[in-house]
Amino acid sequence: MTPGPLSYFLIAAFGLGAVVAGWLVFRTDSMLRAAYWLMVSFVGVGAMLIVLDAQFLGLILILMMSGEMTIMAIFMIMFMMNPAGLNPMTMVHQHRTSILAGVGSFLVLAWVGVVAEFPNRPAPVEDPTVALGEELLGRSMLIFESAGVALLAVMIGAIALAAKQGRFGDAFAGSVEPELDVEVGDRT
Amino acid sequence: MTSLGILLQVAVSLVAGAYLFVVADRLMGGSTQGVRSALVYPVKRLSFLMVQPVTTTERPDFEAWILAPSLLLGLAAVGAVPIPVGGPSAGGDIPAGLVLFGAAMLIVLVAVFIFGWAPNSVFPMIGGYRSAAMVLSVGIPFSLVVLTTAIPAESLSVGVIVEAQSSLWYVLEQPLGLPIYLITAAAIAFWGPFDLPEGADIVGGVAAEASGPRLAMWRFGRAALLVTMSLMGQAVFLGGYLGPVLPGWLWTLVKTVILLILLALTGRTVARMRVQRFVWFGWVVLLPLALVDVFLSGWIAL
């Protein structure tokens, strides 16, 4: 797409949508809604990338986030003391620290955005996906491969911790089924 | 092709395909009332659901409950956009069309999970969790076999992939592709032997509490999803519109109907698979086979 008023309008609209969805993550009282508002926010970022001609990158971001947010919702529900996650619960904690962290990171990022001189290297017009592949498996190969190996190690560790036969032994060791406290004669 | 043309093409193919799918399923289900009854069945069922009173549950997530069926149908439509139907230019010419399809199909999981979650009820929620376990187990093999068709074609555009099959269809060049694709597609569309998210053992699963227009939309969305899966299957594995004598759109129609009937048939003929066993099957059998498919295709392409 050639840059024009429409592109600028679309980028602004998707960006605003992503920010509003990100804000709604903390305004809702349902863990599922929080997870999927975050997904909507990422879809907005993906759409911005698509408008910026990085079609493959934007779509792959949306593709990955759908599965990831579902996994995140399931993990949140598993770890919270909230039966099946169906009870409403607040999504914000440690108000003072989080406000300070939020304002601080916004100021730093805004400062970087205003002050930094970004390089002007437009993507090749023919096929940005090919250029992306050459970058991933060429100049930046070491960075991405190390990150990939690190992520794989984290995944194996997470599976080892979550497995029924984890490093602390059988997950059900010592657990006793609750007894049914009913006497037969009670039911007339 | 203009945007309006693509919109019309997607709408017509999804409505007609969904109609055909419901009729085929009705006939295979051993309906004793003959073919004519089966032909009007989708219309009768739709009219019934449109006037059926809508029941609700205690404190449902109302917006999510209404959104989920529309999301399912919308994703089926988005997935159908990049598929060329009648010839090289008949379809959205999207450079990364295959990725668009993959992204739309994997977000189906979100629609099913939300639809199970929203009623605030036990059985739909169990159905949603079942769907998550099944789709997360086959999501990677599904994406791998679809993206492998892009290796010999050297493009992510569906039109280019169809053109690259002029000498040999990928169903023969990548023999592992189509079987894995059909199994995983049925699982993502919670259909056939993998319909346990809507299983009878949990009184209808994700759709247990749904009724009225909402249920009609949900059923239409699932049928449309299977149509989109068949459309993409014929485009990337069966050579799409390529074929002798007949015009291109007719070849697309014939191949899509064959895949759609094949998928519909599994609903009545293949035994269901338990979720735990299916998860094992996805990670231990389908994923390595999909990787073999990638390596073999890459080797042939090199």
Boltz contact constraints between the chains, C-beta under 6 A:
constraints:
  - contact:
      token1: [A, 32]
      token2: [B, 117]
      max_distance: 6.0
  - contact:
      token1: [A, 55]
      token2: [B, 95]
      max_distance: 6.0
  - contact:
      token1: [A, 55]
      token2: [B, 96]
      max_distance: 6.0
  - contact:
      token1: [A, 56]
      token2: [B, 96]
      max_distance: 6.0
  - contact:
      token1: [A, 56]
      token2: [B, 99]
      max_distance: 6.0
  - contact:
      token1: [A, 59]
      token2: [B, 96]
      max_distance: 6.0
  - contact:
      token1: [A, 59]
      token2: [B, 99]
      max_distance: 6.0
  - contact:
      token1: [A, 59]
      token2: [B, 100]
      max_distance: 6.0
  - contact:
      token1: [A, 59]
      token2: [B, 103]
      max_distance: 6.0
  - contact:
      token1: [A, 62]
      token2: [B, 103]
      max_distance: 6.0
  - contact:
      token1: [A, 63]
      token2: [B, 102]
      max_distance: 6.0
  - contact:
      token1: [A, 63]
      token2: [B, 103]
      max_distance: 6.0
  - contact:
      token1: [A, 63]
      token2: [B, 106]
      max_distance: 6.0
  - contact:
      token1: [A, 66]
      token2: [B, 106]
      max_distance: 6.0
  - contact:
      token1: [A, 66]
      token2: [B, 107]
      max_distance: 6.0
  - contact:
      token1: [A, 66]
      token2: [B, 110]
      max_distance: 6.0
  - contact:
      token1: [A, 67]
      token2: [B, 106]
      max_distance: 6.0
  - contact:
      token1: [A, 67]
      token2: [B, 139]
      max_distance: 6.0
  - contact:
      token1: [A, 70]
      token2: [B, 109]
      max_distance: 6.0
  - contact:
      token1: [A, 70]
      token2: [B, 113]
      max_distance: 6.0
  - contact:
      token1: [A, 70]
      token2: [B, 132]
      max_distance: 6.0
